[in-house]
Amino acid sequence: MQWTPEHNALYDTVARFVDKELNPHVAEWERNEMFPAHEVFKKLGKLGLLGLKYPEEFGGAGLDFSYSMVMAEALGTCRVAGVPMAIGVHTDMCTPALARFGSDALRREFLAPSIAGDLVGCIGVSEPGGGSDVAALKTSARKDGDDYVIDGSKMWITNGMQADWCCLLANTGEGPVHKNKSLIVVPLDAPGVTRQKIHKIGMDSSDTAQLFFDGVRVPQRHLIGQEGMGFMFQMMQFQEERLWGAASSLRNLDLLIDQTIDYTRQRHAFGKPLLDNQVVHYRLAELRTEVELLRSLTYRAVDQYVGGQDAAKLASMVKLKCGRLIREVADSCLQYWGGMGFTRDNPISQAYRDGRLVSIGGGADEVMLSIICKLEGTLPKAA
């Protein structure tokens, strides 16, 4: 992926927004376990940042996917990961299928106001009984007249307490598990929808909910694309989610290493700066190299995706490496901060808490390994 002057200008715009509108407030939002999504998203919408890759006729900028990745990388300058993740869910996880396969009427009703920042969206895939095993989900949507009647529940829903609508994956038939699912836009103010807040060990500023659907009626016109294609559509959305997650981590990883270099240069132990110990500066050099390798792999995967190629293998590799590298960098840097690294308000401990989710959400490490092995042809044959 080659950065153009336009990419650089976008990065600067987003980084300024983070510095002015997010970073001064994130400590309070962490304490509240929620940030004001409607307020923040409206500001982003006014800057034209919520629909970079979406059609201009619905308020988007009509750019390619690489611009979403630049925005994700710039959001990595935020001092916490929860707010960028919530923004990414809205821009690159719950809206891609709607933008690509939704009817014009459905896009006018939900995509356009989401791009403007008037609506907050979420994605409903994971359930209490499982997250990464998408084919096994139990939520159902049966037809009744002109409506779908939805029953079930969804778990770990980012933006779930504040979202206005959900891109819901549900069983709409009795056929094979990969062909009986559909994506449906569900307004979350519909009768029969209830929400319960989930408390986490990290990503505190991003609200997370369990959503319950008890006889919820939505018009069948809220179907995204064709019935029975939901599993495939969601797999496509996962590619963008995984690439977004990796891109959003890059600048944050750089900052963790930068901050650790500064701290170990100032912190003296046994008569010299901690950074002067070879074991410290060699390890930081090694970590920096790993971050640059992740950046290169991410950019290559983005190039594949933008070029219309199947990026499933590289996207899975990027997701796997990102989740593990975040844990490695945060853990190594925390060690060099000593007791200060174990305090709650420390930027390294923040990353340590927030980063652990990356190896779970959007497909666990083990699922990424399974996808890579399948595409490599190295999975054992079924008995």
Secondary structure, DSSP 8 states (H G I E B T S, - for coil): ----HHHHHHHHHHHHHIIIIITTTHHHHHHHT---HHHHHHHHHHTT-S-TTS-GGGT-----HHHHHHHHHHHTTSSSSHHHHHHHHHHHTSSHHHHHHS-HHHIIIIIHHHHHTSS-EEEE--BTTBSS-GGG---EEEEETTEEEEEEEEEEEETTTT-SEEEEEEE-SSS-TTTSEEEEEEETTSTTEEEEE---SS-TTS-EEEEEEEEEEEEGGGB-SSTT-HHHHHHHHHHHHHHHHHHHHHHHHHHHHHHHHHHHHH-EETTEEGGGSHHHHHHHHHHHHHHHHHHHHHHHHHHHHHTT---HHHHHHHHHHHHHHHHHHHHHHHHHHGGGGGSTT-HHHHHHHHHGGGGTTTS-HHHHHHHHHHHHT-S----
